[in-house]
Amino acid sequence: MADDRLDPASEGLLADHGAVTLPGLLRPLLDWYETRHLELMAERGFDDVRRAHNAVFVFVPADGIRLTDLADAAGLSKQAMGELVDELVSKGYFDKAPDPTDGRAKLIGWAERGEQAHRATMEVFGRLERELAGRLGGDAYAVLKSQLLALVEAILRDRSDTR
């Protein structure tokens, strides 16, 4: 992480009011997590992946996905997602194949290198979990994760109730 401080808005709130917003806390944590993830992936031979590529990796299911659906899931334009996908296809992480349900469309699916990177990511995530637990203490980290999970589940539940 280039800067080990909170974002300026959260620092100001802390100085003025003794409170930091949740995004102000989560942003540096996510930045550390993503940066550390890329460092450890590079050590495993996946040094050609950038942070922006996560918009693809995160949203491609095992059975593949259409570009338009992938762009919608990631909240990106079709053009921006297309550039990321093309880059990752050229690096061997994903393949494009005809969609069996619509001959005009293509499915983006995992190539062998992408599957290898996914397996390595799962190992790296385990290491990151251990690193964070070591910093906070195992019990405290388990409580933190449990509380965040409860919050996410409540939000998802509320979201599904309003549909």
Buried (B, 14 or more C-beta within 10 A) or exposed (E): EEEEEBBEEBEEBBEEEEEBBEEBEEBBEEBBBBEBBBEBBEEBEBEBBEEEBBBBBEBBEEEBBBBEBBBBBBEBEEEBBBEBBEBBBEBBBBBBEEBEEEEEEBBBBBBEBBEBBBEBBEEBEEEBEEBBBEEEEEEEBEEBEEEEEEEEEEEEEEEEEEE
